[in-house]
């Protein structure tokens, strides 16, 4: 039997409360990299790609339940650090009639922020057996500079032995002390990445570009082998090494219910296809198909039975 390709995803998963303020709220969990891990696990299982999640959790019952549910999704948990006395972060989400989201966060003391507060973490110990490492702009933002450098060093180790590094530019200004620090960290991440997954609006916000055309041009010029630019309802723009940029149409959706995890689900399907050998165009089409299904339902992680083959 062929050994599955092993992809580690580092980041933060939080407790999610869905609903209206002071009304009934539904408990679940979510976070950009965890959402991607779940959709990568689902898409990658038949393709020989395995997802494992690296994060910090507490020793509380919410952390216990997160781990149980991740394992039910076939997301590995061997790289998770449990920190006694700590808890996950928390956020609330409300969705308007157009499916657009509003978030409120409580995450400053989340356990994941202390993931690298030991000499050697499970992620670093696993670096030499990873086929790919995935992290996002949010992954970088929640770490102190010294911990961020250790994540970068882990990425260098993965690269040095032929593994792939994937960076998703998810940018949340409130998580950064200043924009200069964010830009510097993104520059380092892009220099390490083989594949950059770029949300165009976030690129514009990070650099304060006067137009999306400027943001698009900068993204296409990134020093990565492959750049995948997500443009909302517009076509996905892909630039692979040695090839001219090309577009892959988005899948038309009659009614958008919730745009949460649109980019995360795209990333999961794209990486499952790409890492298993599909061409970039086919991988982008797979990502677009999955994202179109996800945004027709509420929540970041929709039930597997709601997904069509």
Secondary structure by P-SEA (a helix, b strand, c coil): ccccbbbbbbbbbbbccccccccbbbbbcccaaaaaaaaaaaacccccbbbbbbbbbcccaaaaaaaaaaaaaccccccbbbbccbbbbbbbbbbcccccbbbbbcccccccccccccccccccccccccccccccaaaaaaccaaaaaaaaaaaaaaaaabbbbbbbccccccccccaaaaaaaaaaaaaaccccccaaaaaaaacccccaaaaaaaaaaccccbbbbbccccbbbbbcccccbbbbbcccccccccccaaaaaaaaaaaaaaaacccaaaaaaaaaaaaaaaaaccccccccccccc
